[in-house]
Amino acid sequence: MTYQDFTLKARLSDRARVERQLLALGFTYIGLDEQRDTYFRVGQGKLKLRQGTIENLVTHYERRVDKAAEKTVVYVYDLNPSAQQIAALYAAHQVIGVVEKRRRIYRLGNVKIHLDTMAEGAEFLEIEVFDHSNTRPAPELEARCHEVLRSLEITVADLLPTGYFKSGC
């Protein structure tokens, strides 16, 4: 797999302030994605089908903490899966959970920012620094992740480990 990323997730207490900061830092607003993430039982990591108005994918991944950021180990990353691929996923794996959210997506170079509003109203921020060619050193990606966190004035106390869906994955 020629893909690597580092992510940080945090509680979001003032979305409007963060959005202003993102625009001031030069991030581009990509759009609002209405997402439904379905998780399937697997022996290792997480297997997820994302169905959204912008992003659609099947991914099997594992996140490992590396100095507070999480390095993603990706086993499968298929963008825009076909109806046949989706049917095969449901036929081969047991569904263990679903997460629905509204995600505002911002991007600057190899950094994506997600501002997520969960179905129950809780808000979170995710910083994803990625390398689709797997040529950049991991410490560079991780440092950039922490740099963006500081520039958005998000405190370490607001950080959350490993994502929104935990049980059974």
C-alpha positions in Angstrom: 0.0 0.0 0.0 1.5 3.3 -1.0 -0.3 5.4 1.6 0.6 6.7 5.0 -0.8 9.3 7.3 -0.8 10.7 10.8 -4.0 11.9 12.5 -5.0 13.8 15.6 -8.6 14.0 16.8 -9.9 16.4 19.3 -13.1 17.7 20.9 -14.2 20.9 19.2 -15.6 23.6 21.4 -15.7 26.6 18.9 -16.2 25.5 15.3 -16.7 29.0 14.0 -13.3 30.2 15.4 -11.5 27.1 14.0 -13.1 27.7 10.5 -11.9 31.3 10.6 -8.4 30.2 11.5 -8.4 27.6 8.8 -9.3 30.1 6.1 -6.7 32.6 7.5 -4.0 29.8 7.3 -4.9 29.3 3.6 -7.0 26.1 3.8 -9.6 25.6 1.1 -13.1 24.6 2.0 -14.0 21.4 0.0 -17.6 21.0 1.2 -20.0 19.4 3.6 -20.0 15.6 3.4 -23.0 13.7 4.9 -21.3 10.5 5.9 -22.4 7.1 7.0 -19.6 4.8 8.1 -20.4 1.1 8.5 -17.9 -1.0 10.5 -17.4 -4.7 9.9 -15.9 -7.4 12.2 -12.3 -8.2 11.3 -9.5 -9.9 13.1 -7.2 -6.9 13.1 -7.8 -3.2 12.8 -11.0 -1.6 11.5 -12.8 -2.4 8.2 -15.0 0.5 7.2 -17.4 1.4 4.4 -17.8 5.1 4.0 -20.8 6.3 2.0 -20.9 10.1 1.7 -22.0 12.9 -0.5 -18.3 13.6 -1.2 -16.2 10.7 0.0 -16.9 7.0 -0.7 -14.5 4.3 0.1 -13.7 0.9 1.6 -10.7 0.9 4.0 -9.1 -1.6 6.2 -6.7 0.1 8.6 -5.1 0.2 12.0 -4.1 3.2 13.9 -1.0 3.1 16.2 -0.2 5.9 18.7 3.2 7.4 17.9 4.1 10.4 20.2 0.4 11.4 20.7 -0.4 11.3 17.0 -1.8 8.2 15.4 0.1 6.6 12.5 -2.3 4.8 10.1 -1.3 1.4 8.8 -3.5 0.9 5.7 -4.2 -2.6 4.4 -6.9 -1.7 1.9 -7.9 1.7 0.5 -10.4 1.6 -2.3 -12.0 4.8 -3.4 -15.5 4.8 -4.9 -16.3 1.1 -4.5 -18.8 -0.5 -6.9 -22.1 -1.9 -5.9 -20.6 -5.3 -6.4 -17.7 -4.6 -4.0 -20.2 -3.2 -1.4 -22.4 -6.3 -1.7 -19.4 -8.6 -1.3 -18.3 -6.7 1.8 -21.7 -7.2 3.4 -21.7 -10.9 2.4 -18.3 -11.6 3.8 -18.4 -9.6 7.1 -20.7 -9.0 10.0 -21.7 -5.4 10.6 -20.7 -4.3 14.1 -21.6 -0.6 14.1 -22.6 2.5 12.2 -21.5 6.1 12.7 -23.3 9.0 11.0 -21.9 12.5 10.8 -21.8 15.7 8.9 -18.2 16.5 8.0 -16.9 19.9 6.8 -13.7 19.2 4.8 -10.8 21.6 4.5 -7.5 21.0 2.6 -4.1 22.6 2.2 -1.5 20.6 0.4 -1.2 17.2 2.1 -3.2 18.3 5.1 -7.0 17.6 5.5 -9.0 19.0 8.3 -12.4 17.4 9.2 -14.8 19.3 11.4 -17.3 16.6 12.3 -20.8 17.0 13.8 -22.1 13.7 15.1 -25.8 12.7 15.0 -26.2 13.6 18.7 -24.6 17.0 18.1 -21.1 16.5 19.6 -18.4 18.2 17.5 -14.9 17.0 16.8 -11.8 18.1 14.8 -9.5 15.7 12.9 -6.2 16.7 11.4 -4.9 14.2 8.8 -1.5 14.7 7.3 -1.0 12.2 4.4 1.4 11.0 1.9 -0.1 9.0 -1.0 3.3 8.2 -2.5 4.8 6.9 0.7 8.0 8.9 0.1 7.9 11.4 2.9 9.6 10.5 6.2 7.1 9.7 9.0 8.6 12.2 11.5 8.0 15.0 8.9 4.3 14.0 8.6 3.9 13.7 12.4 5.6 17.1 13.0 3.3 18.8 10.5 0.3 17.2 12.3 1.4 18.8 15.6 2.2 22.1 13.9 -1.4 22.4 12.6 -2.8 21.5 16.0 -0.8 24.3 17.6 -1.8 26.8 14.9 -5.4 26.0 15.5 -4.9 26.6 19.3 -6.3 23.1 20.2 -5.0 21.9 23.5 -3.5 18.5 24.3 -6.3 18.1 26.9 -8.9 18.1 24.1 -7.2 15.2 22.1 -9.1 11.9 21.7 -7.5 8.6 20.8 -8.4 6.3 17.9 -11.7 7.6 16.5 -15.4 7.6 17.0 -16.2 3.9 16.8 -14.3 1.7 19.2 -16.3 -1.3 20.5 -15.9 -4.5 18.6 -13.4 -3.4 16.0 
